[in-house]
Amino acid sequence: MMQIPRFILIIAISFLTACSSHKETQETAFLDTGNLKAMGTYFATDNEGKPVLCWTSQSPTDSLYRLQYAIYDEENNSFEPTITVPLSAGTSTSAESMAKVAFKKDGTIIAVFAKRFINEQNPYAGAIYYSQSADKGKTWSKAEFLHSDTLYTYGRSFFDVATLKNGEVAAVWLDGRFGKKQKGSALFFAKTSSGKGFGKDSLLNKSTCECCRTDLLCDQNGKLHIAYRSIIFPSGLASKQVRDMVYISSDDNGTTFSKEQVISNDNWQIEGCPHSGPSLAQTNNKISAAWFTAAGGNSGIYHTSLQNGAFSKKSLITVKGRHPQLSSLPNGQVLAVYEEESEAHTTQHAHEGHGSMKHGQTPSGKSKIILKGIGKDGQEIVLSNGNYIDLHAAITALNRGALVAWIREENSKSFACYLKVSY
C-alpha cells in the first residue's frame, strides 16, 4: 500500500458478506457476517447525520437480491445491525442503479429499488418502487410505484434520492415511457410530502443517455443540483449526437428547474451508453463535478467546478479510472474515489444495445480502489492492493475524514468492503 504521510489509514476494512481468510496488509482485518453475495454499495445519511451504507445481498434460500443497509457509528468504527427491506426481493443489482434508502427529518425511512417486469416483450421493462418505515426498519409499508406512469411496457431505472432541507425526500430517475418517440430516456423528478409518500412526477428532460446513473444533491442552503448524461444534437442536427454531462438546479425544492447547462463540451459522439454517470459534491460556494468520458480518444475521469454560474475548464483526474464518486470534507477538501485496472487487458467503453454492460467490467482482470484529493495539493492513495477485482467505490464524509465502500469480486463471490480514512 502506498504510504503518504498526509494520510492516516484507520484499521477498518470489513466484508459485509462472507469472506475468505486472506489478508491484504498488516493493517486490514476481515469480518465474516454471512454467506451472501453483495452488490451495489451506496451511502446515505440518516436523520441524525450518521452515515448509512446500503447494498443488495443475494439470499441463499431463494437466490433473490434484497436491499440491506446498516447505520455507521464513527466513534466505534462499526456498523449497527443490518436491516433488510423485505419487499425489495428481486431488486435490480446494477451498480449504476443500486437500491438505496433516504431518511426524512422525522425519521421516516424511504427505501427505493428497481425491479424488472417478467415476461414482457421489452427485456428492459421494469419499475421503480418505494416502501416506507416509521419504526426504524422494523416494519415496512406496501411497495408503491415511484412514477405516475405504471404501464408494464417501458423501463425505469438509474435513480437517485436526497433529503430536502424541509425534511422531505426527493428522487430523480430515467424513464422510458415515451418509447421510440424520443431518443434515449427521459428524466423525471418527484418528492414526498408530510406524512405521505411521493407525489405526482414531473418531466425534466426528454432525451437522456439510457444507462448512466443520475446524481441528485441538496446543498446546505437547500438548493437542488442534478447531473446526468444527456443526448445532445449539435446545431439541431438529429443525425449527429453527443452524450455529455449536463446540470440543472432548483431554488424552490424542485417546483421549477434551471435551463440545462453543459458541464463540459466533451462532444463524445457515441451510439451507446457508457454505463458511467456523474458525481457531485459541494464545498463552500462551489459545486464540484466528476465524470468519465472517452471523447476524442482522451479516455479518463475529469473534474470541474461551478462557481458564479459557470463551469471551469475541465481537469484530468486519471486516465485509468472508472466510475468516480465525490465527497467534500468539513474542511472543504473534495475527495474522489474510483477503480483502476491493475493488469493490462481490453475494456470496451460502450455497449451495442440497451442494458448490455461492458464499460468498466473486468471479469478477467484485476482492479484497485483509488482515493484522490481534488486540487493542486490533493494527493493519491491506493485503498486496495490490486490483487482482486475491486469495483464501484462509494464515499461519504465523516467528522474526521471519509468512509469508502466498494464491491470485491473473488471466486464467483462478491463482497461489500469498507474503509475509514482520516485526511
TORROPA-867258 format. One record per residue (C-alpha): residue in three letters; y, x, z. Coordinates in Angstrom, 3 decimals, m for minus. Layout:
BEGIN
aa = ALA&yy = Y&xx = X&zz = Z
...
This chain:
BEGIN
aa = MET&yy = 0.000&xx = 0.000&zz = 0.000
aa = MET&yy = 3.429&xx = 1.291&zz = m0.899
aa = GLN&yy = 5.298&xx = 2.470&zz = 2.182
aa = ILE&yy = 9.028&xx = 1.666&zz = 2.141
aa = PRO&yy = 10.983&xx = 2.387&zz = 5.330
aa = ARG&yy = 13.215&xx = m0.653&zz = 4.988
aa = PHE&yy = 10.244&xx = m2.993&zz = 5.185
aa = ILE&yy = 8.074&xx = m3.597&zz = 8.211
aa = LEU&yy = 4.860&xx = m5.400&zz = 7.426
aa = ILE&yy = 3.752&xx = m7.595&zz = 10.283
aa = ILE&yy = m0.018&xx = m7.540&zz = 10.620
aa = ALA&yy = m0.760&xx = m11.062&zz = 9.499
aa = ILE&yy = m2.801&xx = m11.842&zz = 6.435
aa = SER&yy = m5.205&xx = m14.736&zz = 6.642
aa = PHE&yy = m7.616&xx = m16.635&zz = 4.472
aa = LEU&yy = m7.208&xx = m20.359&zz = 4.963
aa = THR&yy = m10.626&xx = m20.793&zz = 3.373
aa = ALA&yy = m13.931&xx = m18.943&zz = 3.513
aa = CYS&yy = m13.528&xx = m15.191&zz = 3.162
aa = SER&yy = m15.572&xx = m12.087&zz = 2.622
aa = SER&yy = m15.861&xx = m9.312&zz = 5.173
aa = HIS&yy = m13.921&xx = m6.654&zz = 3.253
aa = LYS&yy = m10.638&xx = m5.137&zz = 4.380
aa = GLU&yy = m7.708&xx = m4.033&zz = 2.241
aa = THR&yy = m5.861&xx = m1.735&zz = 4.634
aa = GLN&yy = m5.838&xx = m0.990&zz = 8.338
aa = GLU&yy = m3.015&xx = m3.480&zz = 8.822
aa = THR&yy = m4.702&xx = m6.518&zz = 7.315
aa = ALA&yy = m7.056&xx = m8.919&zz = 9.061
aa = PHE&yy = m9.019&xx = m11.848&zz = 7.652
aa = LEU&yy = m9.716&xx = m15.148&zz = 9.353
aa = ASP&yy = m12.581&xx = m17.396&zz = 8.277
aa = THR&yy = m11.748&xx = m21.103&zz = 8.619
aa = GLY&yy = m14.385&xx = m22.808&zz = 6.481
aa = ASN&yy = m16.242&xx = m22.662&zz = 3.206
aa = LEU&yy = m13.647&xx = m24.381&zz = 0.999
aa = LYS&yy = m12.237&xx = m23.369&zz = m2.379
aa = ALA&yy = m8.432&xx = m23.281&zz = m2.266
aa = MET&yy = m5.807&xx = m23.692&zz = m4.982
aa = GLY&yy = m2.055&xx = m24.092&zz = m5.352
aa = THR&yy = m0.078&xx = m22.749&zz = m2.397
aa = TYR&yy = 3.370&xx = m24.266&zz = m1.768
aa = PHE&yy = 5.882&xx = m24.024&zz = 1.084
aa = ALA&yy = 7.728&xx = m26.973&zz = 2.570
aa = THR&yy = 9.843&xx = m27.289&zz = 5.734
aa = ASP&yy = 9.259&xx = m29.898&zz = 8.434
aa = ASN&yy = 11.948&xx = m31.941&zz = 10.201
aa = GLU&yy = 12.224&xx = m29.281&zz = 12.924
aa = GLY&yy = 12.839&xx = m26.499&zz = 10.415
aa = LYS&yy = 9.350&xx = m24.973&zz = 10.636
aa = PRO&yy = 7.615&xx = m23.647&zz = 7.503
aa = VAL&yy = 4.722&xx = m25.751&zz = 6.225
aa = LEU&yy = 2.073&xx = m24.239&zz = 3.963
aa = CYS&yy = 0.443&xx = m26.675&zz = 1.520
aa = TRP&yy = m2.646&xx = m26.101&zz = m0.625
aa = THR&yy = m5.578&xx = m28.022&zz = m2.089
aa = SER&yy = m9.166&xx = m27.475&zz = m0.973
aa = GLN&yy = m12.424&xx = m28.477&zz = m2.590
aa = SER&yy = m14.690&xx = m30.494&zz = m0.342
aa = PRO&yy = m18.267&xx = m29.167&zz = m0.011
aa = THR&yy = m19.559&xx = m32.757&zz = 0.173
aa = ASP&yy = m18.112&xx = m34.406&zz = m2.948
aa = SER&yy = m16.504&xx = m31.411&zz = m4.763
aa = LEU&yy = m13.175&xx = m33.251&zz = m4.939
aa = TYR&yy = m9.924&xx = m31.463&zz = m4.134
aa = ARG&yy = m7.658&xx = m32.791&zz = m1.389
aa = LEU&yy = m4.162&xx = m31.881&zz = m0.272
aa = GLN&yy = m4.062&xx = m29.974&zz = 3.010
aa = TYR&yy = m1.202&xx = m28.486&zz = 4.982
aa = ALA&yy = m0.509&xx = m26.638&zz = 8.215
aa = ILE&yy = 2.707&xx = m26.006&zz = 10.158
aa = TYR&yy = 3.557&xx = m22.372&zz = 10.846
aa = ASP&yy = 4.596&xx = m21.008&zz = 14.260
aa = GLU&yy = 6.764&xx = m17.957&zz = 13.624
aa = GLU&yy = 6.782&xx = m16.735&zz = 17.223
aa = ASN&yy = 2.994&xx = m16.605&zz = 17.433
aa = ASN&yy = 2.490&xx = m15.822&zz = 13.746
aa = SER&yy = m0.116&xx = m18.566&zz = 13.479
aa = PHE&yy = m0.703&xx = m21.980&zz = 11.975
aa = GLU&yy = m1.253&xx = m25.246&zz = 13.765
aa = PRO&yy = m4.478&xx = m27.171&zz = 12.948
aa = THR&yy = m4.931&xx = m28.075&zz = 9.297
aa = ILE&yy = m4.172&xx = m31.653&zz = 8.271
aa = THR&yy = m5.861&xx = m33.309&zz = 5.291
aa = VAL&yy = m4.353&xx = m36.155&zz = 3.264
aa = PRO&yy = m7.440&xx = m38.350&zz = 2.635
aa = LEU&yy = m6.074&xx = m40.469&zz = m0.223
aa = SER&yy = m5.327&xx = m37.340&zz = m2.242
aa = ALA&yy = m9.052&xx = m36.920&zz = m3.054
aa = GLY&yy = m9.346&xx = m35.948&zz = m6.700
aa = THR&yy = m5.881&xx = m34.423&zz = m6.922
aa = SER&yy = m4.947&xx = m32.026&zz = m9.695
aa = THR&yy = m5.180&xx = m28.332&zz = m8.848
aa = SER&yy = m2.654&xx = m26.964&zz = m11.333
aa = ALA&yy = m0.716&xx = m24.057&zz = m9.861
aa = GLU&yy = 2.356&xx = m25.289&zz = m11.747
aa = SER&yy = 1.987&xx = m28.801&zz = m10.309
aa = MET&yy = 0.458&xx = m28.312&zz = m6.884
aa = ALA&yy = 0.165&xx = m31.149&zz = m4.362
aa = LYS&yy = 2.730&xx = m30.934&zz = m1.567
aa = VAL&yy = 4.407&xx = m32.624&zz = 1.371
aa = ALA&yy = 8.023&xx = m33.222&zz = 2.348
aa = PHE&yy = 9.476&xx = m34.382&zz = 5.656
aa = LYS&yy = 12.138&xx = m36.998&zz = 6.260
aa = LYS&yy = 14.645&xx = m36.303&zz = 9.017
aa = ASP&yy = 12.927&xx = m38.921&zz = 11.223
aa = GLY&yy = 9.622&xx = m37.049&zz = 10.947
aa = THR&yy = 8.005&xx = m39.282&zz = 8.322
aa = ILE&yy = 5.765&xx = m37.163&zz = 6.107
aa = ILE&yy = 5.649&xx = m37.825&zz = 2.368
aa = ALA&yy = 2.571&xx = m36.431&zz = 0.597
aa = VAL&yy = 2.870&xx = m36.211&zz = m3.205
aa = PHE&yy = m0.052&xx = m35.477&zz = m5.512
aa = ALA&yy = m1.121&xx = m35.992&zz = m9.134
aa = LYS&yy = m4.406&xx = m37.372&zz = m10.439
aa = ARG&yy = m5.780&xx = m37.781&zz = m13.932
aa = PHE&yy = m6.920&xx = m41.163&zz = m15.207
aa = ILE&yy = m10.614&xx = m41.199&zz = m16.064
aa = ASN&yy = m11.968&xx = m42.295&zz = m19.445
aa = GLU&yy = m8.589&xx = m42.524&zz = m21.163
aa = GLN&yy = m8.125&xx = m41.612&zz = m24.817
aa = ASN&yy = m5.370&xx = m39.212&zz = m23.822
aa = PRO&yy = m7.193&xx = m36.479&zz = m21.825
aa = TYR&yy = m3.954&xx = m35.621&zz = m20.020
aa = ALA&yy = m3.157&xx = m39.173&zz = m18.929
aa = GLY&yy = m2.529&xx = m39.431&zz = m15.219
aa = ALA&yy = m0.176&xx = m40.469&zz = m12.463
aa = ILE&yy = 1.739&xx = m39.072&zz = m9.520
aa = TYR&yy = 1.130&xx = m40.797&zz = m6.204
aa = TYR&yy = 2.614&xx = m40.600&zz = m2.743
aa = SER&yy = 1.376&xx = m41.539&zz = 0.719
aa = GLN&yy = 3.338&xx = m41.658&zz = 3.987
aa = SER&yy = 2.540&xx = m40.833&zz = 7.585
aa = ALA&yy = 4.682&xx = m41.774&zz = 10.581
aa = ASP&yy = 2.370&xx = m40.226&zz = 13.198
aa = LYS&yy = 2.289&xx = m36.537&zz = 12.258
aa = GLY&yy = m0.520&xx = m36.885&zz = 9.753
aa = LYS&yy = m2.989&xx = m38.848&zz = 11.876
aa = THR&yy = m2.905&xx = m41.899&zz = 9.619
aa = TRP&yy = m1.593&xx = m42.419&zz = 6.088
aa = SER&yy = m0.294&xx = m45.374&zz = 4.115
aa = LYS&yy = m1.870&xx = m46.687&zz = 0.932
aa = ALA&yy = m1.137&xx = m44.406&zz = m2.021
aa = GLU&yy = 1.556&xx = m45.737&zz = m4.356
aa = PHE&yy = 2.879&xx = m44.678&zz = m7.753
aa = LEU&yy = 5.887&xx = m42.376&zz = m7.633
aa = HIS&yy = 7.087&xx = m43.655&zz = m11.028
aa = SER&yy = 8.024&xx = m47.153&zz = m12.148
aa = ASP&yy = 6.041&xx = m46.931&zz = m15.400
aa = THR&yy = 2.359&xx = m47.275&zz = m14.494
aa = LEU&yy = 0.620&xx = m47.509&zz = m17.878
aa = TYR&yy = m2.593&xx = m45.502&zz = m17.991
aa = THR&yy = m1.803&xx = m44.139&zz = m21.459
aa = TYR&yy = 0.510&xx = m41.280&zz = m20.523
aa = GLY&yy = 0.576&xx = m38.180&zz = m18.382
aa = ARG&yy = 2.926&xx = m37.436&zz = m15.477
aa = SER&yy = 2.886&xx = m34.198&zz = m13.509
aa = PHE&yy = 4.778&xx = m30.941&zz = m12.793
aa = PHE&yy = 6.802&xx = m32.379&zz = m9.936
aa = ASP&yy = 8.854&xx = m31.029&zz = m7.062
aa = VAL&yy = 10.210&xx = m32.588&zz = m3.875
aa = ALA&yy = 13.024&xx = m31.803&zz = m1.446
aa = THR&yy = 14.599&xx = m33.279&zz = 1.664
aa = LEU&yy = 18.142&xx = m34.552&zz = 1.127
aa = LYS&yy = 20.997&xx = m33.916&zz = 3.528
aa = ASN&yy = 20.882&xx = m37.581&zz = 4.588
aa = GLY&yy = 17.278&xx = m37.085&zz = 5.722
aa = GLU&yy = 15.570&xx = m38.856&zz = 2.844
aa = VAL&yy = 13.262&xx = m37.241&zz = 0.253
aa = ALA&yy = 13.879&xx = m36.785&zz = m3.486
aa = ALA&yy = 11.442&xx = m35.970&zz = m6.295
aa = VAL&yy = 11.614&xx = m34.848&zz = m9.924
aa = TRP&yy = 8.750&xx = m34.775&zz = m12.409
aa = LEU&yy = 7.782&xx = m34.576&zz = m16.081
aa = ASP&yy = 6.763&xx = m37.886&zz = m17.612
aa = GLY&yy = 5.090&xx = m38.711&zz = m20.932
aa = ARG&yy = 5.970&xx = m42.408&zz = m21.042
aa = PHE&yy = 7.872&xx = m42.064&zz = m24.332
aa = GLY&yy = 4.770&xx = m40.771&zz = m26.087
aa = LYS&yy = 5.259&xx = m39.272&zz = m29.537
aa = LYS&yy = 8.710&xx = m40.853&zz = m29.896
aa = GLN&yy = 10.178&xx = m37.761&zz = m28.227
aa = LYS&yy = 9.323&xx = m34.069&zz = m28.434
aa = GLY&yy = 7.758&xx = m32.882&zz = m25.180
aa = SER&yy = 8.001&xx = m34.770&zz = m21.898
aa = ALA&yy = 10.859&xx = m36.496&zz = m20.090
aa = LEU&yy = 12.423&xx = m35.536&zz = m16.758
aa = PHE&yy = 12.700&xx = m38.281&zz = m14.118
aa = PHE&yy = 14.197&xx = m38.485&zz = m10.629
aa = ALA&yy = 13.598&xx = m40.779&zz = m7.636
aa = LYS&yy = 14.392&xx = m40.806&zz = m3.913
aa = THR&yy = 13.336&xx = m42.626&zz = m0.776
aa = SER&yy = 15.445&xx = m44.912&zz = 1.395
aa = SER&yy = 15.467&xx = m45.508&zz = 5.150
aa = GLY&yy = 12.114&xx = m46.848&zz = 6.308
aa = LYS&yy = 10.833&xx = m47.089&zz = 2.749
aa = GLY&yy = 9.173&xx = m45.058&zz = 0.042
aa = PHE&yy = 10.536&xx = m44.077&zz = m3.361
aa = GLY&yy = 12.796&xx = m46.479&zz = m5.209
aa = LYS&yy = 13.262&xx = m47.014&zz = m8.942
aa = ASP&yy = 13.270&xx = m43.824&zz = m11.001
aa = SER&yy = 15.997&xx = m42.634&zz = m13.345
aa = LEU&yy = 15.793&xx = m40.652&zz = m16.599
aa = LEU&yy = 17.492&xx = m37.227&zz = m16.615
aa = ASN&yy = 16.260&xx = m35.641&zz = m19.864
aa = LYS&yy = 14.134&xx = m36.934&zz = m22.749
aa = SER&yy = 12.832&xx = m33.643&zz = m24.165
aa = THR&yy = 11.379&xx = m31.033&zz = m21.808
aa = CYS&yy = 8.586&xx = m28.476&zz = m22.056
aa = GLU&yy = 5.401&xx = m30.317&zz = m21.114
aa = CYS&yy = 3.667&xx = m27.991&zz = m18.669
aa = CYS&yy = 6.201&xx = m25.860&zz = m16.809
aa = ARG&yy = 6.973&xx = m26.685&zz = m13.201
aa = THR&yy = 10.305&xx = m28.136&zz = m12.196
aa = ASP&yy = 12.357&xx = m26.873&zz = m9.249
aa = LEU&yy = 14.425&xx = m29.143&zz = m7.006
aa = LEU&yy = 16.719&xx = m27.571&zz = m4.400
aa = CYS&yy = 19.036&xx = m29.265&zz = m1.898
aa = ASP&yy = 21.593&xx = m26.747&zz = m0.615
aa = GLN&yy = 23.198&xx = m26.555&zz = 2.828
aa = ASN&yy = 26.093&xx = m28.719&zz = 1.650
aa = GLY&yy = 23.809&xx = m31.437&zz = 0.359
aa = LYS&yy = 24.261&xx = m30.662&zz = m3.338
aa = LEU&yy = 21.156&xx = m31.101&zz = m5.504
aa = HIS&yy = 20.133&xx = m28.425&zz = m8.020
aa = ILE&yy = 17.394&xx = m28.882&zz = m10.640
aa = ALA&yy = 15.989&xx = m26.284&zz = m13.025
aa = TYR&yy = 13.389&xx = m26.847&zz = m15.737
aa = ARG&yy = 12.358&xx = m25.612&zz = m19.172
aa = SER&yy = 13.967&xx = m27.791&zz = m21.817
aa = ILE&yy = 13.251&xx = m28.140&zz = m25.510
aa = ILE&yy = 16.485&xx = m27.338&zz = m27.318
aa = PHE&yy = 17.211&xx = m27.799&zz = m31.016
aa = PRO&yy = 19.847&xx = m25.261&zz = m32.113
aa = SER&yy = 22.618&xx = m26.727&zz = m34.269
aa = GLY&yy = 20.839&xx = m30.052&zz = m34.165
aa = LEU&yy = 18.028&xx = m28.900&zz = m36.483
aa = ALA&yy = 14.774&xx = m30.542&zz = m35.439
aa = SER&yy = 12.800&xx = m28.016&zz = m37.497
aa = LYS&yy = 13.755&xx = m25.256&zz = m35.056
aa = GLN&yy = 13.240&xx = m25.394&zz = m31.328
aa = VAL&yy = 13.575&xx = m23.080&zz = m28.369
aa = ARG&yy = 12.150&xx = m23.536&zz = m24.881
aa = ASP&yy = 14.673&xx = m22.102&zz = m22.449
aa = MET&yy = 15.554&xx = m22.778&zz = m18.831
aa = VAL&yy = 18.322&xx = m25.256&zz = m18.075
aa = TYR&yy = 20.128&xx = m26.512&zz = m14.980
aa = ILE&yy = 21.690&xx = m29.759&zz = m13.756
aa = SER&yy = 23.196&xx = m30.702&zz = m10.380
aa = SER&yy = 24.310&xx = m33.702&zz = m8.346
aa = ASP&yy = 27.005&xx = m34.073&zz = m5.686
aa = ASP&yy = 26.070&xx = m37.649&zz = m4.741
aa = ASN&yy = 22.390&xx = m37.449&zz = m3.709
aa = GLY&yy = 21.140&xx = m37.993&zz = m7.232
aa = THR&yy = 23.179&xx = m41.041&zz = m8.203
aa = THR&yy = 24.737&xx = m39.050&zz = m11.051
aa = PHE&yy = 23.993&xx = m35.616&zz = m12.503
aa = SER&yy = 25.995&xx = m32.996&zz = m14.357
aa = LYS&yy = 25.592&xx = m32.226&zz = m18.028
aa = GLU&yy = 22.649&xx = m29.943&zz = m18.841
aa = GLN&yy = 23.626&xx = m26.261&zz = m18.733
aa = VAL&yy = 21.543&xx = m23.439&zz = m20.222
aa = ILE&yy = 20.628&xx = m20.867&zz = m17.581
aa = SER&yy = 20.106&xx = m18.165&zz = m20.208
aa = ASN&yy = 20.256&xx = m18.304&zz = m24.001
aa = ASP&yy = 16.923&xx = m16.558&zz = m24.492
aa = ASN&yy = 16.208&xx = m18.530&zz = m27.673
aa = TRP&yy = 12.467&xx = m18.389&zz = m27.088
aa = GLN&yy = 11.014&xx = m20.047&zz = m30.183
aa = ILE&yy = 7.529&xx = m21.121&zz = m29.219
aa = GLU&yy = 5.396&xx = m24.085&zz = m30.240
aa = GLY&yy = 3.521&xx = m24.461&zz = m26.987
aa = CYS&yy = 4.044&xx = m24.352&zz = m23.246
aa = PRO&yy = 4.141&xx = m21.055&zz = m21.292
aa = HIS&yy = 2.986&xx = m22.705&zz = m18.037
aa = SER&yy = 5.624&xx = m20.823&zz = m16.071
aa = GLY&yy = 8.545&xx = m22.687&zz = m14.552
aa = PRO&yy = 11.798&xx = m21.553&zz = m12.920
aa = SER&yy = 12.665&xx = m20.946&zz = m9.277
aa = LEU&yy = 15.992&xx = m21.463&zz = m7.481
aa = ALA&yy = 17.472&xx = m20.135&zz = m4.234
aa = GLN&yy = 20.862&xx = m20.477&zz = m2.553
aa = THR&yy = 22.853&xx = m17.732&zz = m0.887
aa = ASN&yy = 26.482&xx = m18.063&zz = 0.174
aa = ASN&yy = 28.268&xx = m19.762&zz = m2.736
aa = LYS&yy = 25.731&xx = m18.741&zz = m5.372
aa = ILE&yy = 22.610&xx = m20.313&zz = m6.822
aa = SER&yy = 20.064&xx = m17.725&zz = m7.940
aa = ALA&yy = 17.512&xx = m18.440&zz = m10.652
aa = ALA&yy = 14.397&xx = m16.564&zz = m11.771
aa = TRP&yy = 12.112&xx = m17.330&zz = m14.705
aa = PHE&yy = 9.645&xx = m15.886&zz = m17.212
aa = THR&yy = 10.388&xx = m15.554&zz = m20.911
aa = ALA&yy = 8.914&xx = m13.677&zz = m23.865
aa = ALA&yy = 11.802&xx = m14.267&zz = m26.249
aa = GLY&yy = 12.223&xx = m11.611&zz = m28.920
aa = GLY&yy = 9.188&xx = m9.768&zz = m27.635
aa = ASN&yy = 11.028&xx = m8.882&zz = m24.416
aa = SER&yy = 8.463&xx = m10.347&zz = m22.069
aa = GLY&yy = 9.305&xx = m10.354&zz = m18.372
aa = ILE&yy = 10.829&xx = m12.069&zz = m15.349
aa = TYR&yy = 14.601&xx = m12.309&zz = m15.320
aa = HIS&yy = 17.268&xx = m13.246&zz = m12.800
aa = THR&yy = 20.756&xx = m14.688&zz = m12.937
aa = SER&yy = 23.136&xx = m16.431&zz = m10.554
aa = LEU&yy = 25.505&xx = m19.367&zz = m10.845
aa = GLN&yy = 28.974&xx = m18.953&zz = m9.388
aa = ASN&yy = 32.143&xx = m20.886&zz = m10.168
aa = GLY&yy = 30.296&xx = m22.971&zz = m12.724
aa = ALA&yy = 28.954&xx = m20.137&zz = m14.909
aa = PHE&yy = 25.695&xx = m18.197&zz = m15.020
aa = SER&yy = 25.953&xx = m14.419&zz = m15.067
aa = LYS&yy = 24.263&xx = m12.251&zz = m17.695
aa = LYS&yy = 20.554&xx = m12.112&zz = m17.004
aa = SER&yy = 18.991&xx = m9.012&zz = m15.439
aa = LEU&yy = 15.382&xx = m7.886&zz = m15.701
aa = ILE&yy = 13.250&xx = m8.027&zz = m12.546
aa = THR&yy = 9.970&xx = m6.846&zz = m14.073
aa = VAL&yy = 8.311&xx = m6.608&zz = m17.493
aa = LYS&yy = 4.844&xx = m7.084&zz = m15.985
aa = GLY&yy = 5.375&xx = m10.012&zz = m13.628
aa = ARG&yy = 4.356&xx = m13.656&zz = m13.959
aa = HIS&yy = 5.112&xx = m16.892&zz = m12.066
aa = PRO&yy = 8.175&xx = m15.928&zz = m9.985
aa = GLN&yy = 9.269&xx = m17.689&zz = m6.796
aa = LEU&yy = 12.570&xx = m17.080&zz = m4.973
aa = SER&yy = 13.792&xx = m17.466&zz = m1.411
aa = SER&yy = 17.021&xx = m16.475&zz = 0.323
aa = LEU&yy = 17.028&xx = m14.991&zz = 3.821
aa = PRO&yy = 19.537&xx = m15.842&zz = 6.567
aa = ASN&yy = 21.291&xx = m12.520&zz = 5.894
aa = GLY&yy = 21.952&xx = m13.525&zz = 2.277
aa = GLN&yy = 19.279&xx = m11.343&zz = 0.679
aa = VAL&yy = 17.364&xx = m13.038&zz = m2.158
aa = LEU&yy = 13.693&xx = m12.132&zz = m2.464
aa = ALA&yy = 11.362&xx = m12.696&zz = m5.411
aa = VAL&yy = 7.565&xx = m12.753&zz = m5.343
aa = TYR&yy = 5.313&xx = m12.698&zz = m8.387
aa = GLU&yy = 1.994&xx = m11.377&zz = m9.653
aa = GLU&yy = 1.467&xx = m8.299&zz = m11.798
aa = GLU&yy = m1.612&xx = m7.220&zz = m13.704
aa = SER&yy = m3.351&xx = m4.232&zz = m12.154
aa = GLU&yy = m5.625&xx = m3.493&zz = m15.100
aa = ALA&yy = m4.917&xx = m3.334&zz = m18.826
aa = HIS&yy = m6.066&xx = m6.445&zz = m20.625
aa = THR&yy = m4.728&xx = m9.023&zz = m23.032
aa = THR&yy = m2.841&xx = m12.030&zz = m21.740
aa = GLN&yy = m1.814&xx = m14.789&zz = m24.115
aa = HIS&yy = 1.619&xx = m16.227&zz = m23.355
aa = ALA&yy = 1.197&xx = m19.770&zz = m24.615
aa = HIS&yy = m1.357&xx = m22.406&zz = m25.423
aa = GLU&yy = m2.102&xx = m24.402&zz = m28.511
aa = GLY&yy = m2.123&xx = m27.998&zz = m27.410
aa = HIS&yy = m1.006&xx = m29.648&zz = m24.189
aa = GLY&yy = m2.727&xx = m28.613&zz = m20.991
aa = SER&yy = m4.897&xx = m25.655&zz = m22.079
aa = MET&yy = m3.598&xx = m22.969&zz = m19.790
aa = LYS&yy = m3.596&xx = m19.390&zz = m20.999
aa = HIS&yy = m0.470&xx = m17.703&zz = m19.691
aa = GLY&yy = m0.892&xx = m15.739&zz = m16.509
aa = GLN&yy = m4.605&xx = m16.425&zz = m16.087
aa = THR&yy = m6.541&xx = m13.199&zz = m15.691
aa = PRO&yy = m10.228&xx = m14.100&zz = m15.217
aa = SER&yy = m11.444&xx = m10.699&zz = m16.433
aa = GLY&yy = m8.657&xx = m8.611&zz = m14.944
aa = LYS&yy = m7.147&xx = m7.970&zz = m11.546
aa = SER&yy = m3.671&xx = m8.576&zz = m10.293
aa = LYS&yy = m1.467&xx = m7.908&zz = m7.298
aa = ILE&yy = 1.347&xx = m9.674&zz = m5.493
aa = ILE&yy = 4.774&xx = m8.018&zz = m5.534
aa = LEU&yy = 7.822&xx = m8.737&zz = m3.382
aa = LYS&yy = 11.180&xx = m7.502&zz = m4.632
aa = GLY&yy = 14.706&xx = m7.788&zz = m3.299
aa = ILE&yy = 17.243&xx = m9.005&zz = m5.850
aa = GLY&yy = 20.362&xx = m6.886&zz = m6.235
aa = LYS&yy = 21.273&xx = m3.222&zz = m6.527
aa = ASP&yy = 19.918&xx = m2.446&zz = m3.050
aa = GLY&yy = 16.777&xx = m4.525&zz = m3.476
aa = GLN&yy = 13.528&xx = m2.679&zz = m3.024
aa = GLU&yy = 9.977&xx = m3.459&zz = m4.043
aa = ILE&yy = 6.779&xx = m3.643&zz = m2.030
aa = VAL&yy = 3.203&xx = m4.320&zz = m3.075
aa = LEU&yy = 1.726&xx = m7.023&zz = m0.835
aa = SER&yy = m1.840&xx = m6.855&zz = m2.147
aa = ASN&yy = m3.691&xx = m3.818&zz = m3.361
aa = GLY&yy = m4.642&xx = m4.920&zz = m6.874
aa = ASN&yy = m8.388&xx = m4.863&zz = m6.307
aa = TYR&yy = m8.697&xx = m8.634&zz = m6.658
aa = ILE&yy = m7.291&xx = m11.486&zz = m8.733
aa = ASP&yy = m4.207&xx = m12.494&zz = m6.738
aa = LEU&yy = m2.115&xx = m15.247&zz = m8.320
aa = HIS&yy = 0.744&xx = m17.727&zz = m7.935
aa = ALA&yy = 2.620&xx = m16.456&zz = m4.900
aa = ALA&yy = 4.949&xx = m18.734&zz = m2.914
aa = ILE&yy = 7.642&xx = m17.633&zz = m0.472
aa = THR&yy = 9.766&xx = m19.159&zz = 2.281
aa = ALA&yy = 12.410&xx = m17.691&zz = 4.566
aa = LEU&yy = 11.846&xx = m17.143&zz = 8.291
aa = ASN&yy = 14.350&xx = m16.449&zz = 11.050
aa = ARG&yy = 13.306&xx = m12.805&zz = 10.738
aa = GLY&yy = 12.025&xx = m12.057&zz = 7.267
aa = ALA&yy = 9.838&xx = m14.144&zz = 4.988
aa = LEU&yy = 6.406&xx = m15.704&zz = 4.718
aa = VAL&yy = 4.458&xx = m15.216&zz = 1.474
aa = ALA&yy = 1.306&xx = m17.052&zz = 0.391
aa = TRP&yy = m0.876&xx = m16.771&zz = m2.696
aa = ILE&yy = m4.316&xx = m17.525&zz = m4.143
aa = ARG&yy = m7.059&xx = m14.919&zz = m4.368
aa = GLU&yy = m9.999&xx = m15.402&zz = m6.726
aa = GLU&yy = m13.182&xx = m13.466&zz = m5.991
aa = ASN&yy = m16.859&xx = m14.036&zz = m6.837
aa = SER&yy = m16.262&xx = m17.583&zz = m8.140
aa = LYS&yy = m14.406&xx = m18.472&zz = m4.956
aa = SER&yy = m10.713&xx = m18.793&zz = m4.229
aa = PHE&yy = m8.791&xx = m18.284&zz = m1.009
aa = ALA&yy = m5.294&xx = m19.046&zz = 0.249
aa = CYS&yy = m3.740&xx = m15.944&zz = 1.805
aa = TYR&yy = m0.519&xx = m15.483&zz = 3.727
aa = LEU&yy = 1.514&xx = m12.507&zz = 4.855
aa = LYS&yy = 4.547&xx = m12.273&zz = 7.131
aa = VAL&yy = 7.118&xx = m9.712&zz = 6.050
aa = SER&yy = 10.113&xx = m8.522&zz = 8.088
aa = TYR&yy = 13.075&xx = m7.492&zz = 5.947
